[in-house]
Amino acid sequence: MATVVVPVGGGGLIAGVTAGLAAAGSAAQVWGVEPAGAPKLQRSLAAGHPVTLERTASIADGLITLSVGALPLAVLQAHGDRVRGVALVDDDSIREAVHYLWQKHRLKVEPSGAATTAAVRSGAIARRAPPCWW
């Protein structure tokens, strides 16, 4: 089964990818990835409603919103069987992923763009099927 790994800021991208996969009839599973210093989706899914964090911190500044939107969270809850979980990655793993992507693939990415790679490379998400990065 395919796995799609999606970075999470406000939740719109992961909600759209999840809904799109469902609409396309794909059986792919979805993992969200957040910086460890900004676990707003992980906490919101556990609480069953949007949770606002008091503060966030990470080098992945594009992913450190204080909360996810109510609409994206509702979409994810509606597709709960497809969403496998939310992996948290620390800044060291993100730095390593940025370095890896440059050294091995000559890709210049900012930390938010490397979060999904960090999740796979660090083992936060087990590789069972080749991931698709969106």
Protein Blocks (a to p, Z undefined) as FASTA:
>chain_A
ZZdddddfeommmmmmmmmmmmnopabdcdddddfklcfkmmmmmnopacddfbdcdfkl
mlmcfbdcfklmmmmmmmmmmmnbdcdddfklmmmmmmmmmmmnopacdfklmmmmmmmm
nopaccfbdcddZZ
